[in-house]
Amino acid sequence: MLLLTAIVLAVFVLPAPWNGLVLVFGLVGEAGEVVFGIWYSRRRRFAAAQMIGSKVRVIESCRPRGRVSFKGERWDAVCPEGADAGERVRIAAIDGSTLVAERIENS
C-alpha cells in the first residue's frame, strides 16, 4: 500500500526533485514490510511447534471436536477420547490450525 501511495504522489502531485525521493521511500518501506512479514510468519510457526505437550483448558466440549484455550487464545481442537468443558488436556499434535488433544489421566 505504501508503494502504491508513493507512485500516485510521485506521478500526479509532486514536482521533479521530490517525486524520486518519494518513490525511493516507498520502495524501502515496501521492502521493510516484506521482511517484517517473513520474520513474523517464521516466528509464529516456531511458537506453534513449542505448543506440543502443553496443557490447555477445554472451553467447548470436545466430542470429538471442540475448542480449547491456550494462553488466552481460542483454538479449534479434536480430542478422540472426548473431554468436557473445564477439563485440562494435553496438546499431542497440530493439524493445520486445529490442535489434536489427548486426555490427561488423573492419578
Backbone as a printed PyTorch tensor [residue, N CA C, xyz], in Angstrom:
tensor([[[  0.8240,  -1.1890,   0.0000],
         [  0.0000,   0.0000,   0.0000],
         [  0.8730,   1.2590,   0.0000]],

        [[  1.9750,   1.1750,   0.7270],
         [  2.8830,   2.3230,   0.8030],
         [  3.4730,   2.6440,  -0.5670]],

        [[  3.8520,   1.6170,  -1.3020],
         [  4.4370,   1.8240,  -2.6270],
         [  3.4060,   2.4150,  -3.5890]],

        [[  2.1910,   1.9440,  -3.5320],
         [  1.1300,   2.4710,  -4.3910],
         [  0.8770,   3.9510,  -4.1030]],

        [[  0.8470,   4.3110,  -2.8450],
         [  0.6680,   5.7200,  -2.4680],
         [  1.8280,   6.5650,  -2.9730]],

        [[  3.0540,   6.0480,  -2.8420],
         [  4.2300,   6.7860,  -3.3080],
         [  4.1900,   6.9860,  -4.8120]],

        [[  3.7580,   5.9810,  -5.5580],
         [  3.6680,   6.1060,  -7.0230],
         [  2.6540,   7.1750,  -7.4120]],

        [[  1.4870,   7.1570,  -6.7790],
         [  0.4470,   8.1560,  -7.0900],
         [  0.9540,   9.5560,  -6.7700]],

        [[  1.5890,   9.7310,  -5.6080],
         [  2.1260,  11.0530,  -5.2540],
         [  3.2090,  11.4920,  -6.2320]],

        [[  4.1020,  10.5830,  -6.6010],
         [  5.2080,  10.9340,  -7.4860],
         [  4.7230,  11.3040,  -8.8780]],

        [[  3.7120,  10.6360,  -9.3710],
         [  3.2520,  10.8790, -10.7400],
         [  2.3310,  12.0910, -10.8280]],

        [[  1.4040,  12.2280,  -9.8640],
         [  0.3610,  13.2420, -10.0120],
         [  0.5130,  14.4820,  -9.1380]],

        [[  1.3190,  14.4360,  -8.0850],
         [  1.3100,  15.5470,  -7.1340],
         [  2.6440,  16.2710,  -7.0250]],

        [[  3.7130,  15.5540,  -6.8670],
         [  4.9910,  16.1740,  -6.5070],
         [  5.8100,  16.6110,  -7.7200]],

        [[  6.5940,  17.6850,  -7.5470],
         [  7.4720,  18.1440,  -8.6230],
         [  8.7210,  17.2590,  -8.7340]],

        [[  9.5140,  17.5330,  -9.7540],
         [ 10.6360,  16.6810, -10.1620],
         [ 11.6080,  16.2560,  -9.0620]],

        [[ 12.2040,  17.0830,  -8.2800],
         [ 13.2010,  16.5200,  -7.3610],
         [ 12.5840,  15.6540,  -6.2550]],

        [[ 11.3480,  15.9480,  -5.8760],
         [ 10.7310,  15.2380,  -4.7550],
         [ 10.0970,  13.9130,  -5.1630]],

        [[  9.6670,  13.7850,  -6.4010],
         [  8.9870,  12.5470,  -6.7940],
         [  9.9210,  11.3410,  -6.7350]],

        [[ 11.1650,  11.5060,  -7.0790],
         [ 12.1310,  10.4130,  -6.9950],
         [ 12.4000,  10.0000,  -5.5530]],

        [[ 12.4860,  10.9810,  -4.6670],
         [ 12.7050,  10.7060,  -3.2550],
         [ 11.5230,   9.9300,  -2.6530]],

        [[ 10.3210,  10.3170,  -3.0110],
         [  9.1310,   9.6330,  -2.5020],
         [  9.0730,   8.2020,  -3.0290]],

        [[  9.4550,   7.9810,  -4.2790],
         [  9.4880,   6.6240,  -4.8270],
         [ 10.5010,   5.7470,  -4.0850]],

        [[ 11.6720,   6.2910,  -3.8030],
         [ 12.6800,   5.5350,  -3.0610],
         [ 12.1590,   5.2070,  -1.6620]],

        [[ 11.5520,   6.1800,  -0.9990],
         [ 10.9750,   5.9560,   0.3230],
         [  9.8990,   4.8670,   0.2640]],

        [[  9.0650,   4.8950,  -0.7560],
         [  8.0290,   3.8760,  -0.9200],
         [  8.6080,   2.4910,  -1.1270]],

        [[  9.6530,   2.3900,  -1.9500],
         [ 10.3090,   1.0970,  -2.1880],
         [ 10.9500,   0.5450,  -0.9140]],

        [[ 11.6350,   1.4090,  -0.1640],
         [ 12.2740,   0.9740,   1.0820],
         [ 11.2020,   0.5410,   2.0920]],

        [[ 10.1280,   1.2980,   2.1880],
         [  9.0440,   0.9400,   3.1000],
         [  8.3920,  -0.3850,   2.7320]],

        [[  8.1880,  -0.5960,   1.4460],
         [  7.5750,  -1.8490,   0.9780],
         [  8.4950,  -3.0350,   1.2560]],

        [[  9.7880,  -2.8690,   1.0220],
         [ 10.7560,  -3.9350,   1.3140],
         [ 10.7760,  -4.2420,   2.8060]],

        [[ 10.6790,  -3.2070,   3.6320],
         [ 10.6280,  -3.4040,   5.0840],
         [  9.4040,  -4.1960,   5.5040]],

        [[  8.2630,  -3.9190,   4.8890],
         [  7.0410,  -4.6630,   5.1930],
         [  7.1970,  -6.1430,   4.8350]],

        [[  7.8080,  -6.4280,   3.6980],
         [  8.0040,  -7.8190,   3.2780],
         [  8.9360,  -8.5460,   4.2430]],

        [[ 10.0460,  -7.9120,   4.6050],
         [ 10.9940,  -8.5280,   5.5360],
         [ 10.3240,  -8.7800,   6.8860]],

        [[  9.5660,  -7.8160,   7.3920],
         [  8.8620,  -7.9930,   8.6580],
         [  7.8410,  -9.1180,   8.5630]],

        [[  7.1140,  -9.2020,   7.4700],
         [  6.1220, -10.2650,   7.2990],
         [  6.7460, -11.6470,   7.2980]],

        [[  7.8810, -11.7890,   6.6210],
         [  8.5770, -13.0800,   6.5960],
         [  9.0820, -13.4270,   7.9990]],

        [[  9.6840, -12.4730,   8.6870],
         [ 10.1740, -12.7110,  10.0350],
         [  9.0320, -13.1070,  10.9630]],

        [[  7.9260, -12.3970,  10.8990],
         [  6.7950, -12.6670,  11.7980],
         [  6.1880, -14.0430,  11.5370]],

        [[  6.0670, -14.4350,  10.2780],
         [  5.4780, -15.7380,   9.9750],
         [  6.3880, -16.8730,  10.4280]],

        [[  7.6810, -16.7230,  10.3360],
         [  8.6020, -17.7620,  10.8100],
         [  8.5790, -17.8520,  12.3250]],

        [[  8.4870, -16.7360,  13.0130],
         [  8.4290, -16.7230,  14.4660],
         [  7.1660, -17.4160,  14.9470]],

        [[  6.0610, -17.1780,  14.2840],
         [  4.7820, -17.7580,  14.6720],
         [  4.7890, -19.2700,  14.5010]],

        [[  5.3710, -19.7710,  13.4180],
         [  5.4460, -21.2060,  13.1760],
         [  6.2900, -21.8790,  14.2470]],

        [[  7.3820, -21.2540,  14.6400],
         [  8.2480, -21.8050,  15.6650],
         [  7.5090, -21.8820,  16.9900]],

        [[  6.7420, -20.8730,  17.3240],
         [  5.9790, -20.8700,  18.5710],
         [  4.9220, -21.9690,  18.5570]],

        [[  4.3170, -22.2360,  17.4210],
         [  3.2990, -23.2770,  17.3360],
         [  3.9040, -24.6520,  17.6010]],

        [[  5.1180, -24.8880,  17.1360],
         [  5.7640, -26.1810,  17.3710],
         [  6.0630, -26.3840,  18.8520]],

        [[  6.2790, -25.3170,  19.5790],
         [  6.5520, -25.4150,  21.0070],
         [  5.2990, -25.6980,  21.8270]],

        [[  4.1270, -25.6020,  21.2140],
         [  2.8790, -25.8420,  21.9370],
         [  2.6770, -27.3200,  22.2660]],

        [[  3.2680, -28.2080,  21.4940],
         [  3.0630, -29.6440,  21.6860],
         [  3.5540, -30.0470,  23.0720]],

        [[  2.6840, -30.7530,  23.7940],
         [  2.9920, -31.1810,  25.1550],
         [  2.4260, -30.2540,  26.2180]],

        [[  1.9640, -29.0660,  25.8190],
         [  1.4040, -28.1170,  26.7760],
         [  0.0080, -28.5510,  27.2100]],

        [[ -0.3560, -28.1560,  28.4230],
         [ -1.6900, -28.4430,  28.9240],
         [ -2.5940, -27.2470,  28.6320]],

        [[ -3.8070, -27.5290,  28.1930],
         [ -4.7720, -26.4820,  27.8570],
         [ -6.1130, -26.8040,  28.4960]],

        [[ -6.9560, -25.7940,  28.6290],
         [ -8.2810, -25.9680,  29.2140],
         [ -9.3180, -26.0400,  28.1030]],

        [[-10.2300, -27.0030,  28.2130],
         [-11.3180, -27.1610,  27.2480],
         [-12.3820, -26.1070,  27.5630]],

        [[-12.7810, -25.3200,  26.5550],
         [-13.8160, -24.3120,  26.7700],
         [-15.1410, -24.6850,  26.1080]],

        [[-15.1030, -25.5590,  25.0990],
         [-16.3070, -26.1410,  24.4930],
         [-16.0530, -27.6250,  24.3630]],

        [[-16.9540, -28.4340,  24.8550],
         [-16.7570, -29.8840,  24.8970],
         [-16.1970, -30.4240,  23.5830]],

        [[-15.1790, -31.2620,  23.7080],
         [-14.5450, -31.9030,  22.5570],
         [-15.0830, -33.3320,  22.4640]],

        [[-16.0520, -33.5540,  21.6290],
         [-16.6490, -34.8860,  21.4650],
         [-16.8880, -35.1650,  20.0020]],

        [[-15.9880, -35.3700,  19.1540],
         [-14.5410, -35.2050,  19.3010],
         [-14.0720, -33.7840,  18.9990]],

        [[-14.9230, -32.9530,  18.3690],
         [-14.4810, -31.5920,  18.0340],
         [-14.9670, -30.6030,  19.0850]],

        [[-14.1320, -29.6090,  19.3580],
         [-14.4940, -28.5730,  20.3220],
         [-13.4990, -27.4350,  20.2480]],

        [[-13.3890, -26.7060,  21.3690],
         [-12.4530, -25.5800,  21.4090],
         [-11.7130, -25.5990,  22.7360]],

        [[-10.4610, -25.1540,  22.6860],
         [ -9.6400, -25.0710,  23.8880],
         [ -9.0270, -23.6780,  23.9820]],

        [[ -8.5340, -23.3460,  25.1740],
         [ -7.8900, -22.0560,  25.3990],
         [ -6.4200, -22.2940,  25.7290]],

        [[ -5.5420, -21.6590,  24.9710],
         [ -4.0970, -21.7560,  25.1890],
         [ -3.5360, -20.3460,  25.3110]],

        [[ -3.1100, -19.9740,  26.5090],
         [ -2.5400, -18.6470,  26.7810],
         [ -3.4430, -17.5250,  26.2740]],

        [[ -4.7360, -17.6540,  26.5260],
         [ -5.6900, -16.6190,  26.1610],
         [ -6.1950, -16.6950,  24.7310]],

        [[ -5.6360, -17.5780,  23.9110],
         [ -6.0920, -17.7410,  22.5270],
         [ -7.0230, -18.9370,  22.4440]],

        [[ -8.0730, -18.8240,  21.6850],
         [ -9.0080, -19.9290,  21.4900],
         [ -8.6480, -20.6780,  20.2190]],

        [[ -8.5690, -21.9970,  20.3360],
         [ -8.1740, -22.8620,  19.2210],
         [ -9.2300, -23.9260,  19.0040]],

        [[ -9.4530, -24.2910,  17.7340],
         [-10.2670, -25.4660,  17.4290],
         [ -9.4470, -26.6740,  17.8460]],

        [[-10.1410, -27.6950,  18.3670],
         [ -9.4200, -28.8750,  18.8460],
         [-10.1890, -30.1380,  18.5310]],

        [[ -9.4540, -31.2400,  18.4520],
         [-10.0260, -32.5680,  18.2870],
         [ -9.4730, -33.4130,  19.4240]],

        [[-10.3620, -34.0670,  20.1520],
         [ -9.9540, -34.9610,  21.2340],
         [-10.6810, -36.2880,  21.0210]],

        [[-10.0180, -37.2820,  20.4140],
         [-10.6720, -38.5450,  20.1000],
         [-11.3050, -39.2280,  21.3190]],

        [[-10.6850, -39.0950,  22.5070],
         [-11.2450, -39.7240,  23.7090],
         [-12.4160, -38.9260,  24.2680]],

        [[-12.5440, -37.6720,  23.8780],
         [-13.6010, -36.7960,  24.3730],
         [-13.1810, -36.1100,  25.6570]],

        [[-13.5900, -34.8660,  25.8190],
         [-13.3070, -34.0920,  27.0300],
         [-14.4030, -33.0510,  27.2020]],

        [[-14.8020, -32.8220,  28.4520],
         [-15.8550, -31.8520,  28.7510],
         [-15.2620, -30.4840,  29.0380]],

        [[-16.1090, -29.4620,  28.9450],
         [-15.6820, -28.0920,  29.2250],
         [-15.1410, -28.0210,  30.6510]],

        [[-14.0270, -27.3200,  30.8240],
         [-13.4030, -27.1680,  32.1270],
         [-12.2810, -28.1600,  32.3780]],

        [[-12.2470, -29.2590,  31.6560],
         [-11.1720, -30.2390,  31.8350],
         [ -9.8850, -29.7210,  31.2140]],

        [[ -8.7720, -30.2970,  31.6740],
         [ -7.4750, -29.9700,  31.0870],
         [ -7.0290, -31.1420,  30.2400]],

        [[ -6.5040, -30.8290,  29.0680],
         [ -5.9940, -31.8420,  28.1410],
         [ -4.5940, -31.4310,  27.6970]],

        [[ -3.8750, -32.3510,  27.0910],
         [ -2.5170, -32.0890,  26.6110],
         [ -2.5310, -32.0300,  25.0800]],

        [[ -1.7940, -31.0900,  24.5120],
         [ -1.6800, -30.9820,  23.0580],
         [ -0.7370, -32.0730,  22.5700]],

        [[ -1.2520, -32.9690,  21.7250],
         [ -0.4450, -34.0690,  21.2040],
         [  0.1440, -33.7340,  19.8400]],

        [[ -0.5770, -32.9370,  19.0480],
         [ -0.1180, -32.5910,  17.6980],
         [ -0.8770, -31.3670,  17.2190]],

        [[ -0.4150, -30.8140,  16.1150],
         [ -1.0880, -29.6850,  15.4780],
         [ -1.3500, -30.0690,  14.0360]],

        [[ -2.6170, -30.0010,  13.6330],
         [ -3.0120, -30.3410,  12.2640],
         [ -3.5760, -29.0740,  11.6230]],

        [[ -2.7170, -28.3470,  10.9060],
         [ -3.1270, -27.0630,  10.3260],
         [ -3.3510, -26.0650,  11.4460]],

        [[ -4.5870, -25.5910,  11.6000],
         [ -4.9070, -24.6730,  12.6940],
         [ -5.7550, -25.3610,  13.7620]],

        [[ -5.7640, -26.6900,  13.7570],
         [ -6.5250, -27.4610,  14.7350],
         [ -5.5570, -28.2230,  15.6400]],

        [[ -5.8020, -28.1340,  16.9460],
         [ -4.9770, -28.8580,  17.8940],
         [ -5.5450, -30.2540,  18.1020]],

        [[ -4.6890, -31.2420,  18.1350],
         [ -5.0940, -32.6080,  18.4610],
         [ -4.7280, -32.8090,  19.9250]],

        [[ -5.7460, -33.0600,  20.7610],
         [ -5.5390, -33.1440,  22.2060],
         [ -5.7710, -34.5570,  22.7040]],

        [[ -5.1280, -34.8590,  23.8320],
         [ -5.3400, -36.1570,  24.4760],
         [ -5.6450, -35.8920,  25.9470]],

        [[ -6.4680, -36.7540,  26.5030],
         [ -6.8610, -36.6050,  27.9020],
         [ -5.6520, -36.8090,  28.8080]],

        [[ -5.6680, -36.1280,  29.9200],
         [ -4.6480, -36.2970,  30.9490],
         [ -5.2440, -37.2170,  32.0000]],

        [[ -4.5990, -38.3310,  32.2440],
         [ -5.0950, -39.2980,  33.2310],
         [ -4.9010, -38.7230,  34.6290]],

        [[ -5.9680, -38.7510,  35.4330],
         [ -5.8730, -38.3090,  36.8280],
         [ -5.2140, -39.3950,  37.6590]],

        [[ -4.2230, -39.0160,  38.4490],
         [ -3.5620, -40.0260,  39.2650],
         [ -3.7930, -39.7900,  40.7310]]])
